[in-house]
């Protein structure tokens, strides 16, 4: 059973500068809610019971958003605006926060969550990746496959050749509706092993922490999750699941605008 998940939200959001100097990308508005609200809802709808959000010292607005605003509630009641209280409702889930002291990459952010996870399988949701699906939520799709395999399952999408340099790209073989991953390359500069790219949803077995610990800085001077996955591949099966749904990256302005239009019409 997958009960816990991590949302890594400690990065600087450099792709979206200059606005991210003041507003974390996780707080970009989609309709009247910030982006991270929908990611937390996805976790809830996927059956997650406890959630860890890893933030930096510059991201206190995320912590503030998920706080209980007693003063604001009292103000609304005093002004006979109780009808607005429902707008303050948050997803019903236990949320914890941990600080990532410096932006050392995705692998480092997940490594910080070891004590939270314990010896359990867990999910990871990247907050700048949105997947809108008419079927189960993206994370739930991976959880369903984990129940069958008891192994790490990574979300995949088919990506155009010229865009593969921006992703982790897998090499693997089909096995039923899953791909058994044989290798993974982080942001290949040339000759990517396939057109299947890793996107921001994962279910990991706790053994991933054995490979995250002690990792040295990799591509871009960061602790690369890809390097830990490579180590895990040598010891146990790792599968890829092509996620059903339309994916949007809020770090890409064009895709964020498209997503904003969609969410504003809900």
Residue, then its C-alpha position, 0 to 999 in steps of 0.5 A: x500500500x502506498x500511503x506517503x508521497x513527496x513533493x519536491x518544491x525547493x528549486x529556484x524556478x530559473x526557467x520562469x525568472x524574473x517572476x520567481x524572484x518573488x513568486x514560487x512557480x508552485x504558487x502560479x495561479x490556475x484559476x483562483x488556486x495556486x498550482x500546488x493545490x492541484x498537485x496535492x489534490x492529485x495525491x489525495x485522489x490517488x489514496x495518499x494519506x501523508x504528504x511531505x513538501x520539501x521547500x527552500x527558505x524562499x518558499x514560505x508562501x507555500x507553507x503559509x498557503x497550507x496553514x490554517x488562517x484563523x485571523x482571516x476566518x474570524x474576519x470573514x465571520x465578523x463581516x458576515x461573509x461566512x459564505x467565503x469560508x468554503x474558498x479556504x478549504x484545503x485538501x484533506x491530508x496530513x501535510x508536513x514540511x522539510x527544508x532543503x538548505x540549498x538547491x542541489x537537485x531532485x535527488x537531494x530533495x527526495x533524499x531529505x525525505x528518508x525519515x518521513x518515508x521510513x521503510x515504505x513505498x512512496x510516491x513523488x509528484x513534481x509540482x511543475x508537471x500537470x497531467x490532466x486525465x479522463x481516467x485515474x489521476x497520474x499518480x494513481x495509475x502508477x500505484x495500480x501498477x505497483x500493486x501488481x509488481x511490488x517494484x518501482x514504477x516511473x511515469x513516461x511520455x512519448x516525446x518528440x526527438x528534438x525535446x529529448x535532450x531536456x528529459x531523462x530518457x529510458x531504454x527498455x522492453x515491453x512487458x504487458x502494458x509496462x516497459x521494463x527499464x534497462x537503462x536511463x540517460x539524463x538529458x542526452x545530448x545525442x543519440x537518446x536510447x528511445x523516445x520515452x521520457x521520464x515525467x514527474x510522477x514516480x512510485x519508489x520502493x524504499x531501497x532507492x535511498x540506498x542509492x541516493x545516499x553518498x551520491x556525488x554531484x552529477x549533471x549541472x552540479x546536482x544530485x541526480x535522481x537518475x543516477x540513483x535509479x541506475x543503481x537500483x536497476x542493478x538490484x531489482x526490476x524498475x518499470x515504466x508506465x506510459x501515463x494516460x492524459x495530457x501533460x503540461x509543464x508550467x515552467x514553459x510559458x506557452x504550456x502554462x498559458x494553455x493550462x491556465x485557460x483550461x483550469x479557469x474554465x472549470 
